[in-house]
Structure formats: C-alpha cells, structure tokens
Amino acid sequence: MTFKELSSVQCPDDFEELAEKVLPPEVFAYLKGGSGRGRTALANQDAFLAWDLLPKLLPGLLLDSTSKGNVGMNLCGVGFSSPILLAPLAHQALYHPEAELAVAKAAAASSTGMVLSQWSSTGLADVASILNNQSAAQSPLLTQMYFLNNQAHNLSLIESFHSSGSQAIVLTLDAAIQQPSMDAMRAGFVMPKNWSNTHSMAGAVGIADIEWLLKNTHLPVMAKGVLSAKDAILLKQIGVQGVVVSNHGGRTVDGVPAALKQLPAIRHAVGPDYPILFDSGVRSGYDVFKAIALGANAVLIGRLQAYALAAAGALGVGYLLKILNQELTAAMSLCGCNTLAEINADCLQSVHILER
Ligand SMILES: Cc1cc2nc3c(=O)[nH]c(=O)nc-3n(C[C@H](O)[C@H](O)[C@H](O)COP(=O)(O)O)c2cc1C
C-alpha cells in the first residue's frame, strides 16, 4: 500500500477493514476473535461507550487540536514521549512478512514504546537493534514474559532481556487458560505446528515465582492481566512495580469483565502513584483519553496494531500511531487538559446519568 492509498484511512477502524481484505479469512478470524463466543471481547469495546467526553470550553479552549500536546510521561522510571504503546502480540509473521521488524521501525520512527511478545516471529536482538539505534529518538523496548516450565529456560530468557537493552519486563499472568475463538475455529484456523507456546508455558504462576523473578532481574516488572483490586494490591505488596489492567483482549476465558469496568476500582485500591498500564478494547485516541481519565497512566494497542501491520507494514503502524496521538490530543484540547496529569474522571460523564 502506498502513502497515497494510506491517506484514504480516516480513523483507526479503517485498518480493520483493510486487514480483512488482505488476510486469509481464517487468520483474520483468529486475530479479531475473542475466546468462546467473543462476548468479553465485545464488552471491552462497549465499555468505552458508557462514557462521554465532557467538553470544557472556559477558560480558553485550546484550538489547535492537531498539534501534539504535552503527552510525555514516565512509567517505572522509563521515559515515553506518548502514553500510547504497542502491546505484545505473538507471531506477527501471520500478518506481514516483516512482522515485528516493521512494528519496531514504526515505533522507532514515531518515538513509541513497544512491548515485544515472548512468542515473536522476529528475534529479540533484531528488534532491539532497531529500537536501541542511536538515531531512534525515544522508543523504549519492553519485553513480555511468560513463565516457562523450566527454570533454566526462565533464567536465560531474563538474561536475554538484560542483554537486549529492555527497560522493563511485562509478566503476563492471565494466559494459563486461553479458550479458542469459535469464529476462528469455524473459519478453519489451526495453530501452526511449530508454535511451541503452550507446551513450554508453566501453568498457573504463583507468588513464589514472581518473587523469584524480582530477585533475578534489576528491571522493573509489571504484571499483565490484572482485573481485580485484590490481585493488584497483592502484586504491589510483593514488590511488583506496576500492573497492566487487561483481559488479554478477551482472549482468555469468555465471560470475564470488560477491562475498562475494572480500572477505576484498581486505581482506587493501589493509590494515585502506582504505575498502571491498560489495554483491551482500545480502538481510538478518544478511548486512550477515557482510559487515562479512569486511572491508567498509559495504554497498550493490541489488535489495531496487527490490523495496520497487515494493511501496510511499518507505514501502516506508523500512520495508525499518528492518528491515535492526534485523536488523544484533540480530546485533551476539548476537555481543557494541557498535560496527561490534568486528565481525570471529571473529564468524563457516565452515559447512564443521561438514561436515568
Ligand atoms: C493475536 C494476538 C496475540 C497476542 N499475543 C500476546 C502475547 O504474546 N503476549 C501477551 O501478553 N499478550 C498477547 N496478546 C494480548 C495483547 O497484548 C493485548 O492484551 C490485547 O490485544 C489488548 O486488547 P485489544 O486487542 O482489544 O487492544 C495478544 C493479542 C492478540 C489479539
């Protein structure tokens, strides 16, 4: 896809349509699908519709909604130039021959943080060499980890994170059970045989495992897949440096709550200063704004990233990030927020208020 063709993209959702046109139907169904009937995946997106943005016109509406506002931030000691980061997505060669290399190029070109999946199609060193390149302005690399059922393998994984220049470890805790998507099965999707993921993954991860990880790394660790305040408090107490409020995009067990619904209670429980990343259901920069208003420090972009990758490789992902950042700054302008710190729940109105 050329740059000219790309300019037909008006909003992030357009990438989903483009991806559907270029991907084999069963691969698209696998990517789009949520576990089971996909109810949680749908609920993730619907949860954003329960909130409206509340404009603040006075004093002085910021008029230049296309200029990049002050959206820099710091999370676990790592500096980011935007709160919009790229989520870990396994096996991206399914969507584009350049796979994670294309995503890393887009991240480097747009100064975006990227979380690389443990099950990436491209090796960690190759991705790191793009993100750690001196000319790349500020595109921190974070590495996602699943516990493996062999401690020596876990140690060498951690060592590879250290030597790659990773700035934090995102430990995914919610993927011990991943029910397949019915849509993907009906479309005939079969996991390629050489995907060794589930065979080598440890089952449920316990507190002792997490404490072991904390002892064996100097990097900050964020726990991904948190949906309850109770779990968040426990993780904070044992020394985990942050959490990712997420239900894996509705890809674990169908029927768990929409991630956005859980976010305010988790923020309340861990206090204002504890780092929270959020994902699941984010489909626009306005959604990013809502997640920050409800307690997130930053947001991970999942499926949208793969749709843009499938549609147009690095160019597509770069363009997606540009639109998302523009939408975020437009929402900030409308709601009178000059910085991310000024975004809070007062910027939103619950749709239910109107229905009463
Ligand atoms: C195709 C696909 C592969 C994924 N692979 C991983 C993975 O390897 N590790 C991980 O922690 N999460 C993985 N996730 C979950 C994402 O990191 C993220 O939590 C989710 O996509 C967010 O929801 P969204 O797609 O609605 O934005 C995957 C999600 C999808 C759609």
The ligand as a Gaussian input file, in Angstrom:
#p B3LYP/6-31G(d) Opt

LIG

0 1
 C       -3.318000     -12.042000      18.033000
 C       -2.967000     -11.661000      19.438000
 C       -1.811000     -12.177000      20.026000
 C       -1.481000     -11.828000      21.336000
 N       -0.306000     -12.289000      21.873000
 C        0.045000     -11.911000      23.137000
 C        1.293000     -12.313000      23.683000
 O        2.093000     -12.982000      23.061000
 N        1.559000     -11.920000      24.957000
 C        0.692000     -11.147000      25.712000
 O        0.981000     -10.824000      26.864000
 N       -0.473000     -10.733000      25.186000
 C       -0.809000     -11.075000      23.919000
 N       -1.989000     -10.635000      23.385000
 C       -2.835000      -9.705000      24.170000
 C       -2.429000      -8.250000      23.876000
 O       -1.165000      -7.945000      24.391000
 C       -3.423000      -7.259000      24.479000
 O       -3.607000      -7.560000      25.829000
 C       -4.787000      -7.262000      23.759000
 O       -4.624000      -7.431000      22.360000
 C       -5.497000      -5.944000      24.035000
 O       -6.779000      -5.944000      23.504000
 P       -7.163000      -5.264000      22.093000
 O       -6.683000      -6.210000      21.035000
 O       -8.649000      -5.166000      22.170000
 O       -6.460000      -3.930000      22.019000
 C       -2.338000     -10.980000      22.073000
 C       -3.499000     -10.467000      21.488000
 C       -3.804000     -10.790000      20.181000
 C       -5.026000     -10.173000      19.552000

